[in-house]
Amino acid sequence: MKKEIKITGHRPFPMPNSPWIMEQIWNDILFLHWPVPAEVMEKHIPPQLKLDTYNGTAWIGIVPFWISKMRVRGFPPMPFMNSMNELNVRTYVEYEGRKGVYFFSLDANNPLAVTGARMLYFLPYMDAEMNVTHSEGKVIYESRRKSGNSDRGHFFASYKASSNPYNSEPGTFDAWLTERYCLWVTKGNRVFRGDIHHTKWQLHEASCHIQHNSMASFLPREYFQGQPILHYSPQKHAFFWPLKRVT
């Protein structure tokens, strides 16, 4: 762990000076991305944040994965809090020149973690029933939101790596989609940043069969009819810092 936290040359901005407060291991991460016109996406992000685009186009991302060995700094992993499944819906923004992730929703199957993240990070976590299994080299991932809008929060897909691993080059589209080291949150007129650290993503091309996807229901379904851009990574060790108010 000490070796990993010291690898910082790939980051676009410096590490925080304060200690991290939580670590997680992400597993079987799949990035699915679809293009969305910037003028459409801008309507759905807070006005304090600037939409980050690639060659003028915005992107909506759906990212399923599962978490293991989650713990708070100074404490061992707790049996009822050390693992969960998570499914993110996100886009990309910047504030004062610092690029990061903006989350529209984060579905998870650990009620304690959902409550804690909503309180401490102001993030739109949702309780969901989720199941992750492995069969014939594929990850089979299903998530259904528990709220009254479960028909708008259902994802069911199978996926696997389809290439050898590779590291994205700086400035490429692969790097733009995946190499993000902070999240942005707003609460009222206030803007907060949550810093994240991990090593550079080692990616695979991926194949994916989507049986159902009603995530990101705030966007017209037409934007999800095309084949998404896919990336897979088997595992990533990540560290988190508390939210920092920047306004």
C-alpha positions as CSV (number, residue, x, y, z in Angstrom):
1,M,0.0,0.0,0.0
2,K,2.8,2.5,0.8
3,K,4.3,1.9,-2.6
4,E,1.0,2.6,-4.4
5,I,0.2,5.8,-2.6
6,K,3.6,7.2,-3.6
7,I,3.0,6.8,-7.4
8,T,1.8,10.3,-8.3
9,G,3.5,11.3,-11.6
10,H,0.5,10.4,-13.7
11,R,-1.8,12.9,-11.8
12,P,-2.8,16.1,-13.5
13,F,-2.7,18.0,-10.2
14,P,-0.8,17.5,-6.8
15,M,-1.9,15.1,-4.1
16,P,-3.7,16.7,-1.1
17,N,-1.5,17.7,1.8
18,S,-3.9,16.1,4.3
19,P,-4.1,12.3,5.0
20,W,-6.6,10.2,3.1
21,I,-9.5,9.0,5.2
22,M,-10.8,5.9,3.3
23,E,-9.5,3.2,1.0
24,Q,-11.3,0.7,-1.2
25,I,-10.4,-1.9,-3.8
26,W,-12.6,-1.7,-6.9
27,N,-13.1,-4.9,-8.9
28,D,-14.4,-5.9,-12.3
29,I,-14.8,-2.2,-13.4
30,L,-16.6,-1.6,-16.7
31,F,-16.7,1.8,-18.2
32,L,-19.6,2.3,-20.7
33,H,-19.7,5.7,-22.4
34,W,-22.2,7.2,-24.9
35,P,-21.9,10.6,-26.6
36,V,-24.4,13.3,-25.7
37,P,-24.6,16.8,-27.3
38,A,-23.0,19.3,-25.0
39,E,-26.1,21.6,-25.1
40,V,-28.2,18.7,-23.8
41,M,-25.9,17.7,-21.0
42,E,-25.4,21.2,-19.8
43,K,-29.0,21.4,-18.7
44,H,-28.4,18.7,-16.2
45,I,-25.3,19.9,-14.3
46,P,-25.1,22.6,-11.6
47,P,-24.6,26.1,-13.0
48,Q,-21.4,26.5,-10.8
49,L,-19.6,23.8,-12.8
50,K,-18.4,23.9,-16.3
51,L,-19.1,20.9,-18.6
52,D,-15.9,19.1,-19.7
53,T,-16.2,17.9,-23.3
54,Y,-14.0,16.0,-25.7
55,N,-13.8,17.7,-29.1
56,G,-17.0,19.5,-28.2
57,T,-19.0,16.4,-27.2
58,A,-20.2,15.5,-23.7
59,W,-20.2,11.9,-22.6
60,I,-22.5,10.0,-20.2
61,G,-20.8,7.2,-18.3
62,I,-22.3,4.1,-16.6
63,V,-19.7,2.3,-14.4
64,P,-20.6,-1.0,-12.7
65,F,-18.1,-2.6,-10.3
66,W,-17.9,-4.2,-6.8
67,I,-15.9,-3.0,-3.8
68,S,-13.8,-5.1,-1.4
69,K,-11.6,-4.3,1.6
70,M,-13.2,-1.0,2.2
71,R,-12.1,0.7,5.4
72,V,-11.7,4.0,7.2
73,R,-8.1,5.1,7.9
74,G,-6.8,3.7,11.2
75,F,-9.4,0.9,11.4
76,P,-9.5,-2.6,10.0
77,P,-12.2,-3.5,7.5
78,M,-15.5,-4.1,9.3
79,P,-17.5,-7.2,8.4
80,F,-20.8,-5.2,7.6
81,M,-19.1,-2.3,5.8
82,N,-16.1,-3.8,4.0
83,S,-17.7,-4.7,0.7
84,M,-20.6,-3.7,-1.6
85,N,-21.6,-3.5,-5.2
86,E,-21.8,0.0,-6.9
87,L,-23.1,1.4,-10.1
88,N,-22.4,5.0,-11.1
89,V,-23.9,7.3,-13.6
90,R,-21.6,10.2,-14.3
91,T,-20.3,12.9,-16.7
92,Y,-17.2,15.1,-16.7
93,V,-16.9,18.7,-15.4
94,E,-14.3,21.2,-14.3
95,Y,-14.2,24.0,-11.7
96,E,-11.4,26.6,-11.8
97,G,-9.6,24.5,-14.3
98,R,-9.5,21.3,-12.3
99,K,-11.2,18.5,-14.2
100,G,-13.2,15.8,-12.4
101,V,-16.3,13.7,-12.2
102,Y,-19.9,14.7,-11.6
103,F,-22.2,12.0,-10.4
104,F,-25.9,11.9,-11.3
105,S,-26.5,8.8,-9.2
106,L,-24.6,6.1,-7.4
107,D,-26.5,2.9,-6.7
108,A,-25.2,0.5,-4.0
109,N,-26.4,-2.4,-1.9
110,N,-25.0,-1.4,1.5
111,P,-27.6,0.8,3.3
112,L,-25.0,2.0,5.9
113,A,-22.6,3.1,3.2
114,V,-25.4,4.8,1.2
115,T,-26.5,6.7,4.3
116,G,-23.0,7.7,5.2
117,A,-22.0,8.9,1.7
118,R,-25.2,10.9,1.4
119,M,-24.5,12.7,4.7
120,L,-20.7,13.2,4.4
121,Y,-20.2,13.6,0.7
122,F,-23.6,15.0,-0.4
123,L,-23.6,12.4,-3.2
124,P,-26.9,11.0,-4.7
125,Y,-26.5,7.4,-3.5
126,M,-29.5,5.1,-4.0
127,D,-30.4,1.8,-2.3
128,A,-30.5,-1.0,-4.8
129,E,-30.8,-4.7,-5.0
130,M,-27.6,-5.9,-6.8
131,N,-26.1,-9.2,-7.8
132,V,-22.7,-9.9,-9.3
133,T,-21.7,-13.3,-10.4
134,H,-19.1,-14.8,-12.8
135,S,-19.7,-17.4,-15.4
136,E,-17.6,-18.7,-18.3
137,G,-15.2,-15.8,-17.9
138,K,-17.9,-13.1,-17.9
139,V,-19.1,-10.8,-15.2
140,I,-22.9,-10.9,-14.9
141,Y,-24.1,-7.7,-13.2
142,E,-27.6,-6.8,-12.3
143,S,-28.8,-3.8,-10.3
144,R,-32.4,-2.7,-9.5
145,R,-33.1,0.5,-7.5
146,K,-35.3,0.0,-4.5
147,S,-37.1,3.3,-4.6
148,G,-40.4,3.9,-6.4
149,N,-38.5,4.6,-9.6
150,S,-37.0,1.1,-9.9
151,D,-38.2,0.9,-13.5
152,R,-35.8,3.9,-14.1
153,G,-32.9,2.4,-12.2
154,H,-32.5,-1.1,-13.7
155,F,-29.2,-2.3,-15.2
156,F,-28.5,-5.9,-16.4
157,A,-25.5,-6.8,-18.5
158,S,-22.7,-9.3,-18.9
159,Y,-19.2,-8.3,-19.8
160,K,-15.6,-9.4,-20.1
161,A,-12.1,-8.2,-21.2
162,S,-11.5,-8.7,-24.9
163,S,-7.8,-7.6,-25.3
164,N,-4.5,-7.6,-23.5
165,P,-4.0,-4.8,-20.9
166,Y,-2.7,-1.4,-22.0
167,N,-2.0,2.0,-20.4
168,S,-3.6,5.0,-22.1
169,E,-1.3,7.7,-23.4
170,P,-1.7,11.2,-22.1
171,G,-4.0,13.3,-24.2
172,T,-5.9,10.3,-25.7
173,F,-9.6,9.7,-25.5
174,D,-9.0,6.7,-23.3
175,A,-7.2,8.8,-20.8
176,W,-9.8,11.6,-20.9
177,L,-12.6,9.2,-20.0
178,T,-10.8,7.4,-17.2
179,E,-8.0,9.4,-15.6
180,R,-10.0,11.5,-13.2
181,Y,-8.7,12.3,-9.7
182,C,-11.5,14.3,-8.0
183,L,-15.2,14.5,-7.9
184,W,-17.2,17.7,-7.8
185,V,-20.4,18.2,-5.6
186,T,-22.6,21.2,-5.1
187,K,-24.9,21.9,-2.2
188,G,-26.9,25.1,-2.6
189,N,-24.5,27.7,-3.9
190,R,-21.5,26.0,-2.4
191,V,-19.0,23.9,-4.4
192,F,-17.0,21.0,-2.9
193,R,-14.2,18.8,-4.2
194,G,-13.5,15.3,-3.1
195,D,-10.0,14.2,-4.0
196,I,-9.2,10.6,-5.1
197,H,-5.9,8.8,-5.7
198,H,-5.0,5.6,-7.5
199,T,-2.4,4.4,-9.9
200,K,-2.8,5.0,-13.6
201,W,-5.6,2.8,-15.1
202,Q,-4.5,-0.4,-16.8
203,L,-7.3,-0.9,-19.3
204,H,-8.6,-3.6,-21.6
205,E,-10.9,-3.4,-24.5
206,A,-14.2,-5.1,-23.5
207,S,-17.2,-6.9,-24.9
208,C,-20.6,-6.3,-23.3
209,H,-24.1,-7.6,-23.8
210,I,-26.7,-5.2,-22.3
211,Q,-30.0,-6.8,-21.5
212,H,-31.6,-3.9,-19.8
213,N,-30.5,-0.3,-19.1
214,S,-32.8,2.3,-17.7
215,M,-30.1,4.3,-15.9
216,A,-29.7,8.0,-16.7
217,S,-33.4,8.3,-17.3
218,F,-33.1,12.1,-17.5
219,L,-31.7,11.8,-21.0
220,P,-33.7,10.7,-24.0
221,R,-33.3,7.0,-24.7
222,E,-32.1,7.8,-28.2
223,Y,-28.6,8.5,-26.9
224,F,-28.3,4.9,-25.6
225,Q,-29.2,3.2,-28.9
226,G,-25.7,3.1,-30.3
227,Q,-22.9,0.9,-29.1
228,P,-21.0,2.4,-26.2
229,I,-17.3,2.9,-25.9
230,L,-16.1,0.1,-23.5
231,H,-13.2,-0.2,-21.2
232,Y,-12.6,-2.9,-18.6
233,S,-10.1,-3.0,-15.7
234,P,-9.9,-6.0,-13.3
235,Q,-8.9,-4.1,-10.1
236,K,-7.9,-0.8,-8.7
237,H,-6.8,0.3,-5.2
238,A,-8.2,3.7,-4.4
239,F,-7.8,6.3,-1.7
240,F,-10.3,9.0,-0.7
241,W,-10.1,12.4,1.0
242,P,-12.9,14.3,2.8
243,L,-14.8,16.9,0.9
244,K,-13.2,20.3,0.7
245,R,-15.3,23.4,0.3
246,V,-13.8,25.6,-2.5
247,T,-16.3,28.4,-2.4
